[in-house]
Amino acid sequence: MKRPALALAALAALLWSCSDDGGTTGDGPVVAPEVGIDAGADSAPDSGIGNDVKPEMYAGGGTGGGSIDGRLNVYVVDAADDSPLEGALVMLGDGTTDQGTTDKDGLITFRRAGLAGPVTVTAGITGYATSTVVGLDAANFTLTLGSRTAPAPIKTGTCSGTVKDWASLPALPANHVRIGVAGYLMTKELGGAENEVQQPSGDLNLYSPELSKTTWTVTVPAKDGLGVYVAVLDVDTQGTTTADDDVRTLTHVGVVRDLKVGEGQVLANIQVPLVPADDKIKVNVPSTLPAGTDASAVGLIVQLPTGELLPFFLPTGAGEFPVPKLTGDFAGGSYWVLVSAEPTGSQEGDRQTESLVLKRDITDTSKAVDISMLELPSALKLTGRTLSFSAPPNLQLQSVDLYPEAPGAPHWSVAFIDAASPVSFTLPDLPAGAKAEDLPAGKLFMHVKGMELAGVDLNNARFKELTNSLTRWSQHGALAELK
């Protein structure tokens, strides 16, 4: 089953981060050396500084402090843990007027008369993807940089068990089989590594005594308070031996919560009780999919009252889909509907071509869920250091990641705030000797995303929270060559 979290993982890598101000010396806050100060003989140092805002760091990336009027405080931190990146290059625009490096707290302050937003900020340091944000008008900005080194794998354990009262489930018609699909509950941090634990090959998470699968097994993140689930499907084989024409219908769902699994631990003999999926959600998927896609899928998620997510079902097409009623373990919860359109064939998770819609907080199943999808980004080009593309109109956030041709972390990421489409942007030249990652010559993979964020002001936002406002997005990539 394709996990809905995969569709959102790219968002976490895109969005920009902090904690309180650094320590203090004397009576004032610790700040980086200020650059670009206009302190001419005829003016006081504060002349022309209309918003002399105190530096503030935002955990996970963020913006705030009002509009830029003479001062901009930029923190640069590691995307994985918010640790400050000392010595990171930071430039405004092409760096001619405003350029410097961060201090031990990851902070640099630009302060001069005439400095006003919106501005373009570029930051980079050796070992991390260089990042540019276009259209920033926030006096405090925390930018997270992603390491180009693969992160340490998340600590995992194993859960296994059976399904309680399986033998008492109703008999099935001819040519039907019953299969239980096990998984673990996701957190609401949809792009987080905890939601992306890889499962071993061999369909170990399937349970069906009739098919000699008498135990389900799932690899899980090692943690306290873990939850596991089993979704029971009635599979109509259509009397054939191929799975291409199978029709899968959810009939029951079960969940066990509050498990404690240590690293490398095997927690066995878990018995999952079942409840019937005796309610239905109607999903109206457009009959015409975005150009460049030819297959749609509908993912249904139950958000438990505790906030955990149970992605129990991913059928194809449109229509009415069974769901468990919001009673018992699900009382006080809600449904999410995730609809995707993509081209047929396998794709890499961080380079996918797809258009997606996410509807949250659904509790009234008497109303159909209507879906409207974004077109894919198009006309992707990289000419020298100038990138260009077209995206659907009126999107709050658009981005470009420039990857190596082979799988790997991006070299450079660019985010555009409230940009008109089509977009054309020339990457700034890095100064000679800068300890930052530039683009290598040769072929690159250019990946473009466009995102609709309901009710969000990206110049006053906490980026960890933006997935809660994500409603529609689309992404597309193409090979380009830097010459």
FENPE-V306016 format. One record per residue. RES is the residue in one letter. SS is DSSP state (H for helix, E for strand, C for the rest). NEAR is the number of other ideal C-beta (glycine too) atoms within 12 Angstrom. D_LAST is the distance of its C-alpha to the last C-alpha in Angstrom with 2 decimals. Layout:
BEGIN
RES & SS & NEAR & D_LAST
RES & SS & NEAR & D_LAST
END
This chain:
BEGIN
M & C & 28 & 40.59
K & C & 27 & 37.34
R & C & 34 & 37.96
P & H & 41 & 37.35
A & H & 35 & 35.92
L & H & 33 & 32.81
A & H & 43 & 32.05
L & H & 42 & 32.11
A & H & 31 & 30.51
A & H & 42 & 27.13
L & H & 38 & 29.02
A & H & 34 & 30.27
A & H & 38 & 26.84
L & H & 43 & 25.70
L & C & 45 & 28.67
W & C & 46 & 29.05
S & C & 42 & 33.26
C & C & 40 & 37.50
S & C & 23 & 41.01
D & C & 18 & 43.37
D & C & 28 & 42.67
G & C & 27 & 42.55
G & C & 15 & 45.78
T & E & 14 & 47.64
T & E & 11 & 48.79
G & C & 7 & 51.79
D & C & 6 & 52.12
G & E & 13 & 48.51
P & E & 23 & 45.50
V & C & 25 & 42.93
V & C & 35 & 39.75
A & C & 31 & 36.70
P & C & 20 & 36.66
E & E & 28 & 36.28
V & E & 30 & 33.60
G & C & 30 & 33.58
I & C & 27 & 37.37
D & C & 25 & 38.95
A & C & 17 & 42.23
G & C & 13 & 43.22
A & C & 8 & 46.71
D & C & 9 & 47.99
S & C & 16 & 46.82
A & C & 13 & 47.64
P & C & 18 & 44.87
D & C & 19 & 45.19
S & C & 19 & 45.03
G & C & 24 & 42.61
I & C & 29 & 42.06
G & C & 21 & 43.29
N & C & 25 & 42.24
D & C & 30 & 42.62
V & C & 27 & 42.22
K & C & 23 & 42.87
P & C & 39 & 39.90
E & C & 32 & 40.09
M & C & 38 & 38.12
Y & C & 35 & 37.78
A & C & 24 & 37.81
G & C & 32 & 34.98
G & C & 42 & 33.14
G & E & 37 & 34.40
T & E & 46 & 35.02
G & E & 33 & 38.25
G & C & 34 & 40.32
G & C & 26 & 40.20
S & C & 26 & 37.83
I & C & 38 & 36.02
D & E & 26 & 38.36
G & E & 31 & 37.84
R & E & 42 & 36.94
L & E & 51 & 34.32
N & E & 47 & 34.82
V & E & 57 & 31.89
Y & E & 51 & 32.58
V & E & 47 & 29.79
V & E & 39 & 31.12
D & E & 32 & 30.38
A & C & 38 & 30.17
A & C & 25 & 32.42
D & C & 21 & 35.40
D & C & 29 & 34.94
S & C & 24 & 35.17
P & E & 33 & 33.95
L & C & 43 & 30.74
E & C & 23 & 31.75
G & C & 26 & 29.24
A & C & 42 & 26.53
L & E & 40 & 24.37
V & E & 50 & 25.13
M & E & 39 & 23.84
L & E & 38 & 25.00
G & C & 27 & 22.62
D & C & 20 & 20.27
G & C & 30 & 22.75
T & C & 12 & 24.18
T & C & 19 & 27.68
D & E & 33 & 27.86
Q & E & 30 & 26.41
G & E & 31 & 28.10
T & E & 31 & 28.70
T & C & 40 & 31.11
D & C & 29 & 34.55
K & C & 21 & 36.39
D & C & 36 & 36.96
G & C & 42 & 33.28
L & E & 43 & 34.10
I & E & 40 & 32.86
T & E & 43 & 34.65
F & E & 43 & 33.38
R & E & 37 & 36.52
R & E & 30 & 36.91
A & E & 25 & 38.50
G & E & 24 & 36.34
L & E & 35 & 34.06
A & E & 24 & 34.07
G & C & 34 & 32.24
P & C & 25 & 30.24
V & E & 36 & 27.51
T & E & 32 & 24.08
V & E & 44 & 24.34
T & E & 42 & 21.64
A & E & 51 & 22.91
G & E & 40 & 21.72
I & C & 32 & 23.16
T & C & 22 & 22.31
G & C & 21 & 22.94
Y & E & 34 & 22.52
A & C & 39 & 19.93
T & E & 41 & 19.02
S & E & 49 & 20.60
T & E & 45 & 20.66
V & E & 48 & 23.62
V & E & 34 & 23.74
G & E & 29 & 27.22
L & E & 44 & 29.32
D & C & 30 & 32.82
A & C & 40 & 34.73
A & C & 35 & 36.19
N & E & 41 & 36.03
F & E & 54 & 32.91
T & E & 51 & 32.41
L & E & 52 & 28.88
T & E & 43 & 28.60
L & E & 49 & 25.67
G & C & 43 & 25.29
S & E & 25 & 25.29
R & C & 29 & 22.61
T & C & 16 & 25.59
A & C & 13 & 27.57
P & C & 17 & 30.81
A & C & 11 & 34.17
P & C & 15 & 35.70
I & C & 20 & 38.31
K & C & 18 & 41.89
T & E & 29 & 43.63
G & E & 28 & 47.03
T & E & 32 & 48.59
C & E & 42 & 50.98
S & E & 33 & 53.04
G & E & 30 & 56.11
T & E & 29 & 57.81
V & E & 39 & 58.64
K & C & 23 & 62.05
D & C & 19 & 64.43
W & H & 29 & 62.08
A & H & 14 & 65.14
S & H & 11 & 66.72
L & C & 26 & 63.93
P & C & 16 & 65.09
A & C & 12 & 65.14
L & C & 20 & 62.35
P & C & 16 & 62.81
A & C & 10 & 62.26
N & C & 16 & 58.69
H & E & 24 & 57.60
V & E & 31 & 56.52
R & E & 34 & 56.14
I & E & 36 & 53.23
G & E & 43 & 52.62
V & E & 38 & 49.05
A & E & 42 & 48.93
G & E & 43 & 46.39
Y & E & 46 & 46.42
L & C & 42 & 46.44
M & E & 40 & 43.21
T & C & 31 & 43.03
K & C & 28 & 41.91
E & C & 27 & 38.75
L & C & 39 & 36.96
G & C & 33 & 33.68
G & C & 29 & 35.51
A & H & 27 & 35.34
E & H & 29 & 39.09
N & H & 32 & 38.63
E & C & 33 & 36.14
V & C & 32 & 38.29
Q & C & 18 & 37.43
Q & C & 24 & 40.39
P & C & 13 & 41.27
S & C & 8 & 41.21
G & C & 10 & 44.48
D & C & 21 & 45.49
L & C & 21 & 47.54
N & C & 34 & 47.64
L & E & 32 & 49.73
Y & E & 41 & 53.51
S & E & 29 & 55.89
P & H & 19 & 59.11
E & H & 19 & 59.69
L & H & 15 & 56.53
S & C & 11 & 57.43
K & E & 26 & 54.98
T & C & 19 & 57.51
T & C & 28 & 55.32
W & E & 40 & 52.09
T & E & 32 & 49.73
V & E & 41 & 46.87
T & E & 34 & 44.61
V & E & 43 & 44.76
P & E & 35 & 43.57
A & C & 26 & 46.21
K & E & 29 & 47.94
D & E & 16 & 51.21
G & E & 22 & 51.89
L & E & 34 & 49.87
G & E & 36 & 50.67
V & E & 45 & 50.48
Y & E & 47 & 51.15
V & E & 48 & 51.95
A & E & 44 & 51.33
V & E & 40 & 53.71
L & E & 35 & 52.60
D & E & 30 & 54.83
V & E & 29 & 52.84
D & E & 22 & 54.16
T & C & 24 & 53.10
Q & C & 18 & 54.33
G & C & 14 & 56.21
T & C & 13 & 53.12
T & C & 10 & 51.47
T & C & 9 & 47.90
A & C & 15 & 46.50
D & C & 11 & 44.52
D & C & 15 & 47.57
D & C & 22 & 48.99
V & E & 23 & 50.01
R & E & 31 & 49.92
T & E & 27 & 52.10
L & E & 42 & 52.49
T & E & 35 & 56.18
H & E & 36 & 56.50
V & E & 44 & 54.62
G & E & 42 & 55.67
V & E & 39 & 54.47
V & E & 36 & 55.58
R & E & 26 & 54.50
D & E & 19 & 54.99
L & E & 32 & 54.24
K & E & 18 & 53.45
V & E & 31 & 51.12
G & C & 19 & 50.27
E & C & 17 & 47.40
G & C & 13 & 48.10
Q & C & 22 & 51.27
V & E & 21 & 52.49
L & E & 28 & 54.44
A & E & 19 & 56.41
N & E & 16 & 59.08
I & E & 34 & 57.75
Q & E & 22 & 59.61
V & E & 38 & 57.87
P & C & 26 & 60.31
L & C & 34 & 59.41
V & E & 34 & 59.91
P & E & 24 & 59.61
A & C & 33 & 56.72
D & C & 18 & 59.22
D & E & 26 & 57.41
K & E & 24 & 54.67
I & E & 41 & 51.62
K & E & 25 & 50.67
V & E & 36 & 46.97
N & E & 24 & 45.99
V & C & 35 & 42.51
P & C & 21 & 41.19
S & C & 11 & 41.85
T & C & 15 & 38.50
L & C & 31 & 35.52
P & C & 35 & 32.14
A & C & 20 & 29.98
G & C & 26 & 27.89
T & C & 31 & 30.70
D & C & 18 & 33.83
A & E & 23 & 35.82
S & E & 33 & 37.44
A & E & 34 & 39.19
V & E & 39 & 41.59
G & E & 41 & 41.89
L & E & 41 & 45.12
I & E & 45 & 45.57
V & E & 49 & 48.75
Q & E & 35 & 48.47
L & C & 33 & 51.48
P & C & 20 & 53.52
T & C & 21 & 52.18
G & C & 24 & 48.60
E & C & 33 & 47.51
L & E & 40 & 45.76
L & E & 46 & 47.02
P & E & 39 & 44.48
F & E & 47 & 47.09
F & E & 42 & 45.96
L & E & 29 & 42.99
P & E & 34 & 44.35
T & E & 26 & 42.56
G & C & 21 & 43.24
A & C & 24 & 45.49
G & E & 20 & 49.16
E & E & 22 & 51.58
F & E & 39 & 50.78
P & E & 32 & 53.37
V & E & 42 & 53.14
P & C & 38 & 55.70
K & C & 22 & 57.82
L & C & 28 & 57.19
T & C & 17 & 60.35
G & H & 20 & 61.25
D & H & 28 & 58.19
F & H & 32 & 56.09
A & C & 16 & 58.47
G & C & 16 & 56.73
G & C & 30 & 53.32
S & E & 27 & 51.16
Y & E & 41 & 48.84
W & E & 41 & 45.10
V & E & 40 & 43.48
L & E & 47 & 39.81
V & E & 44 & 38.58
S & E & 40 & 35.25
A & E & 41 & 33.69
E & E & 31 & 30.92
P & C & 22 & 29.93
T & C & 17 & 32.05
G & C & 12 & 30.82
S & C & 11 & 29.91
Q & C & 24 & 27.04
E & C & 20 & 25.73
G & H & 23 & 27.40
D & H & 32 & 24.49
R & H & 34 & 22.28
Q & C & 34 & 25.08
T & C & 38 & 25.30
E & E & 46 & 28.66
S & E & 44 & 30.82
L & E & 44 & 33.62
V & E & 37 & 36.79
L & E & 40 & 38.96
K & E & 33 & 42.56
R & E & 27 & 44.56
D & E & 22 & 48.16
I & E & 29 & 49.84
T & C & 25 & 53.57
D & C & 14 & 55.16
T & C & 26 & 54.73
S & C & 12 & 56.78
K & C & 16 & 53.82
A & C & 20 & 50.95
V & E & 33 & 47.40
D & E & 18 & 45.42
I & C & 32 & 41.68
S & C & 23 & 39.09
M & C & 34 & 35.48
L & C & 39 & 32.19
E & C & 31 & 29.76
L & C & 34 & 26.40
P & C & 41 & 23.27
S & E & 27 & 21.48
A & E & 22 & 18.67
L & E & 33 & 16.01
K & E & 26 & 12.56
L & E & 37 & 9.37
T & E & 19 & 7.84
G & C & 18 & 5.77
R & C & 26 & 8.58
T & E & 21 & 11.04
L & E & 37 & 12.64
S & E & 30 & 15.55
F & E & 38 & 18.40
S & E & 26 & 22.09
A & C & 36 & 24.80
P & C & 34 & 28.60
P & C & 18 & 30.34
N & C & 17 & 32.27
L & C & 36 & 30.66
Q & C & 33 & 31.24
L & E & 44 & 28.13
Q & E & 44 & 24.65
S & E & 44 & 21.88
V & E & 47 & 18.38
D & E & 42 & 17.65
L & E & 41 & 14.24
Y & E & 35 & 15.30
P & E & 28 & 14.18
E & C & 21 & 14.26
A & C & 14 & 17.72
P & C & 14 & 20.45
G & C & 22 & 20.42
A & C & 28 & 20.59
P & E & 38 & 17.96
H & E & 38 & 15.69
W & E & 40 & 16.09
S & E & 43 & 18.61
V & E & 44 & 19.32
A & E & 44 & 22.80
F & E & 36 & 24.07
I & E & 37 & 27.82
D & C & 28 & 29.58
A & C & 34 & 26.54
A & C & 18 & 27.06
S & C & 23 & 25.10
P & C & 22 & 22.69
V & E & 35 & 20.49
S & E & 24 & 17.52
F & E & 33 & 16.39
T & E & 20 & 13.92
L & C & 36 & 13.70
P & C & 33 & 15.49
D & C & 21 & 14.34
L & C & 28 & 16.48
P & C & 20 & 18.94
A & C & 10 & 18.84
G & C & 10 & 20.77
A & C & 25 & 20.82
K & C & 22 & 21.99
A & C & 38 & 19.75
E & C & 32 & 17.01
D & C & 25 & 13.49
L & C & 37 & 10.53
P & C & 21 & 9.47
A & C & 15 & 6.23
G & E & 17 & 6.61
K & E & 20 & 8.73
L & E & 33 & 10.60
F & E & 34 & 13.85
M & E & 39 & 14.40
H & E & 42 & 18.18
V & E & 49 & 20.11
K & E & 49 & 23.80
G & E & 45 & 26.40
M & E & 43 & 29.76
E & E & 31 & 33.21
L & E & 31 & 35.28
A & C & 21 & 38.90
G & C & 15 & 40.48
V & C & 27 & 37.82
D & C & 22 & 36.99
L & C & 39 & 33.71
N & C & 29 & 34.67
N & C & 25 & 37.78
A & C & 34 & 37.00
R & E & 29 & 37.17
F & H & 43 & 34.21
K & H & 29 & 36.19
E & H & 27 & 38.43
L & H & 37 & 35.90
T & H & 40 & 36.17
N & H & 25 & 39.78
S & H & 26 & 38.64
L & E & 40 & 35.93
T & E & 31 & 37.21
R & E & 35 & 34.41
W & E & 45 & 30.72
S & E & 43 & 28.12
Q & E & 50 & 24.75
H & E & 40 & 22.12
G & E & 35 & 18.78
A & E & 29 & 16.06
L & E & 20 & 13.11
A & E & 31 & 9.64
E & E & 19 & 6.18
L & E & 27 & 3.81
K & C & 14 & 0.00
END
